[in-house]
Amino acid sequence: MDLLKHIKNNRAKQKQKKPIKRDVFNQISSIVRQYGLKENFLDIFDTVENHFTVKRLGVFRIRVKKPGITSIFSLVEKEEYDLTRSIIHKADNPYLVFAHSPEEILWCKSLYRLNPALSAEKLRRYHFETLFLHECAKRNRMKTNPSNAET
């Protein structure tokens, strides 16, 4: 391929439309606004993680995510901005961008600690509680029967 064709191909590729990726700030600020979260959410975030155990959760249920309404670009007030930044700072993991509700924000840190290698497809599709319980069940199965570790 000669130089002129190469340059034309590169320019054609650059002109193609690319989807805008949602970033974690816009995702979390949309949740903050949609659910009307306040500063007391941070207190819940600090204390709730100790309560996430399989014994306390009881029944295992499969929850599929409901699509949430998130804006591509968030315009937030100062209080919402501060709360969003605080949530992002406290959670501090890549699963946060897949959260669709305050409940999932609370689950994301525990889930990430349990398995930091979940696929984006699973995170988009299933509720974080379901994924957490699934990972706990896999760990318990590995402890009781090490020969069936891969499932």
C-alpha positions as CSV (number, residue, x, y, z in Angstrom):
1,M,0.0,0.0,0.0
2,D,1.4,3.3,-0.9
3,L,1.7,6.3,1.4
4,L,-1.3,8.2,0.0
5,K,-3.7,5.3,0.5
6,H,-2.3,4.6,4.0
7,I,-3.0,8.3,5.0
8,K,-6.5,8.2,3.5
9,N,-7.3,5.0,5.3
10,N,-6.1,6.4,8.6
11,R,-8.1,9.6,8.2
12,A,-11.3,7.6,7.3
13,K,-10.8,5.5,10.5
14,Q,-10.4,8.7,12.6
15,K,-13.7,10.2,11.2
16,Q,-15.8,7.1,12.2
17,K,-18.2,7.7,15.1
18,K,-17.1,6.2,18.4
19,P,-19.5,5.7,21.3
20,I,-19.0,7.8,24.3
21,K,-17.9,5.7,27.3
22,R,-19.6,6.5,30.6
23,D,-17.2,7.3,33.3
24,V,-17.5,6.6,36.9
25,F,-18.2,10.2,37.9
26,N,-21.2,10.5,35.6
27,Q,-22.5,7.1,36.6
28,I,-22.3,7.8,40.4
29,S,-23.6,11.3,40.1
30,S,-26.6,10.1,38.2
31,I,-27.4,7.6,41.0
32,V,-26.9,10.4,43.6
33,R,-29.3,12.6,41.8
34,Q,-31.9,9.9,40.9
35,Y,-32.1,8.5,44.4
36,G,-31.6,11.8,46.2
37,L,-28.7,10.5,48.2
38,K,-27.4,12.7,51.1
39,E,-24.2,12.8,53.2
40,N,-25.6,10.1,55.6
41,F,-25.1,7.6,52.7
42,L,-21.4,7.7,53.5
43,D,-22.1,6.6,57.1
44,I,-24.1,3.7,55.8
45,F,-21.3,2.9,53.3
46,D,-18.7,2.6,56.2
47,T,-20.9,0.4,58.4
48,V,-22.7,-1.9,56.0
49,E,-19.7,-3.8,54.7
50,N,-19.3,-5.7,58.0
51,H,-22.9,-7.1,57.6
52,F,-22.3,-8.7,54.2
53,T,-21.9,-12.4,55.0
54,V,-23.6,-15.4,53.4
55,K,-25.1,-16.4,56.8
56,R,-26.8,-13.0,57.3
57,L,-28.0,-12.7,53.7
58,G,-30.1,-15.9,53.9
59,V,-31.8,-16.9,50.6
60,F,-29.8,-17.0,47.4
61,R,-31.7,-15.2,44.6
62,I,-30.6,-14.3,41.2
63,R,-31.2,-10.7,40.5
64,V,-30.9,-9.3,37.0
65,K,-30.1,-5.6,36.7
66,K,-32.8,-3.2,35.7
67,P,-31.5,-0.7,33.2
68,G,-30.9,2.6,34.9
69,I,-31.2,6.1,33.5
70,T,-27.9,7.7,33.6
71,S,-26.8,10.9,31.8
72,I,-23.8,11.0,29.6
73,F,-22.7,14.4,31.1
74,S,-23.7,15.3,34.6
75,L,-24.4,18.8,35.8
76,V,-24.5,18.6,39.6
77,E,-24.7,21.0,42.5
78,K,-21.8,21.4,44.9
79,E,-23.3,19.0,47.5
80,E,-23.9,16.3,44.9
81,Y,-20.5,16.8,43.5
82,D,-18.8,16.4,46.9
83,L,-20.9,13.4,47.7
84,T,-20.1,11.8,44.4
85,R,-16.4,12.4,44.8
86,S,-16.5,10.9,48.4
87,I,-18.3,7.8,47.2
88,I,-15.8,7.3,44.4
89,H,-12.9,7.8,46.9
90,K,-14.4,5.3,49.4
91,A,-15.3,2.6,46.9
92,D,-12.2,3.0,44.8
93,N,-12.5,0.1,42.5
94,P,-13.3,-0.5,38.8
95,Y,-16.7,-2.2,39.5
96,L,-18.2,1.1,40.6
97,V,-18.8,2.2,37.0
98,F,-21.2,-0.7,36.6
99,A,-23.4,0.2,39.6
100,H,-27.0,1.1,38.9
101,S,-28.3,1.8,42.4
102,P,-27.2,2.8,45.9
103,E,-27.5,-0.8,46.9
104,E,-25.0,-1.8,44.3
105,I,-22.6,1.0,45.4
106,L,-22.7,-0.6,48.8
107,W,-22.0,-4.1,47.4
108,C,-19.2,-3.1,45.0
109,K,-16.3,-2.9,47.5
110,S,-17.1,-6.3,49.0
111,L,-17.5,-7.9,45.6
112,Y,-14.3,-6.5,44.3
113,R,-12.4,-7.8,47.3
114,L,-13.9,-11.2,46.8
115,N,-13.1,-11.4,43.1
116,P,-11.3,-8.6,41.3
117,A,-11.5,-10.4,37.9
118,L,-15.2,-10.5,37.1
119,S,-16.0,-9.8,33.4
120,A,-17.7,-6.6,32.3
121,E,-20.5,-8.7,30.9
122,K,-21.4,-10.2,34.3
123,L,-21.1,-6.8,36.0
124,R,-23.5,-5.3,33.4
125,R,-26.0,-8.1,33.6
126,Y,-26.3,-9.2,37.2
127,H,-26.9,-7.4,40.4
128,F,-23.8,-7.1,42.6
129,E,-25.6,-9.0,45.4
130,T,-26.1,-12.0,43.2
131,L,-22.5,-12.0,42.0
132,F,-21.3,-11.7,45.6
133,L,-23.4,-14.7,46.7
134,H,-22.2,-16.7,43.7
135,E,-18.5,-15.9,44.5
136,C,-19.1,-16.9,48.2
137,A,-20.7,-20.2,47.1
138,K,-17.7,-20.9,44.8
139,R,-15.3,-20.3,47.7
140,N,-17.2,-22.5,50.0
141,R,-17.4,-25.2,47.4
142,M,-13.6,-25.0,46.9
143,K,-13.0,-25.3,50.6
144,T,-15.2,-28.4,50.9
145,N,-14.3,-30.1,47.7
146,P,-11.0,-28.8,46.2
147,S,-11.3,-31.2,43.2
148,N,-14.3,-29.2,41.9
149,A,-12.6,-25.8,42.1
150,E,-13.3,-24.8,38.4
151,T,-17.0,-24.0,38.1
